[in-house]
Amino acid sequence: MSIEITDSNFEEVVLKSDKPVLIDFWAEWCGPCRMIGPIVEELATEYAGKAVIGKLNVDHNPKVATEYGIMSIPALLFFKGGQVVDKQVGAVPKHILANKLQAQVG
């Protein structure tokens, strides 16, 4: 199951993580976000213990979304060592996200 990432726990959960992190920036009103949500949950299960998979609601957590220049959602950022190492904007098939995540996990 994915972790809820917020403005207040972002630094601890994402920037200080010793594992790769995938964040799904989303909102309840976003149709493509609802399409990609189940894929993110599947990846969270498949990569449990190997990566941190989280979702950040941009309506409730505008600070982090603004900080990382999120203009369109869904936007998925891949972090490693506290830095953004990859990005995907828009709904895409699961294998694309899995390949990007696998590249970070090693």
N, C-alpha and C positions, 0 to 999 in steps of 0.2 A: 504494500500500500504506500502511496506517495505521502510525503510530509508536507504539511501546510507551511509555506515560507511567508514571513511577514517582514515589514520594515524593521520590527524590533528584534527578530531572531536571525535576520539575514547574515550578519557578520559571523555569528557563531556557527550557523548551520552550513553556510556556503563558503565564505572566505577562509575560515579556519579548518575546513574539512581536510582530512588526509586522504580522502577518496575523491575521484571525479564526481562532479555534480551536474545534473541536468535540471534546469528550471523551466517549467512551462508557465509563461506569462499568459493569463487568460482572464475572461470575464463571463459572468452568467449569461449576458445578452448576446454573446458571440457564437453564431452558428458553427463556424469551422472549429472553434474551441471545443464545442460539445462533440464534434466528430473525432477530434484527436485525443480527448480525455481518456477514453478507454485504452487507447494505445499506450499512453503515458503510464496508466495503472499496470498494464501488462509488463512494461519494461521495469517498473518498480519491483514487481514480483520476480522477474527473471534475473535482475541484477542486484537483488537483496544481498547485502554483505560486500558487494564489489563496487557499488556506486550509490550515491545519494540522489534520489529522484524526488523532486518537489514541485509544487504548484504555487504560484503567486497570483492572487487576484489583484489585477491592476486598479480596480475601483476602490478596493479597501487598503491598498498599499502603494500609493502613488510615488512615494519617495524613491524606492528602489527602481521602479519602472522608469521614472524620469532620469535618474542617475545613469541608467544604461541605455537611454535613448530609445525606449520602446515606443514606436509610433503605430505599428500594426500588430494585431494579435490574431491567431496565436503566434507567439514568438518563443522559440526555445533556445536558451543559451546553455552552452556547455562550458563548465569551469574546471580548471585543474590548477592546483596550487594557488587558488584565490584569483586567478586570471581567466578572462574569457578566451577560450581557445577555438570555439566554433559556434556557429549560429544557424538557425533555420527559421525562416519566417513563412507562415502559412501552413495549412494542413498538407501533410505528405504521407505516403504509405509508411507502414511500420518499419520496413527493412531499411529505409533511408535513415531514420532516427537510430535504429539499432546499430547500423554500420558506424555512424558518427560516435555513438556512445562506446562501442567496442574499441574504436581507435584510441579513446582516452583510457579505457580500462587496461588495454594491452593484452 
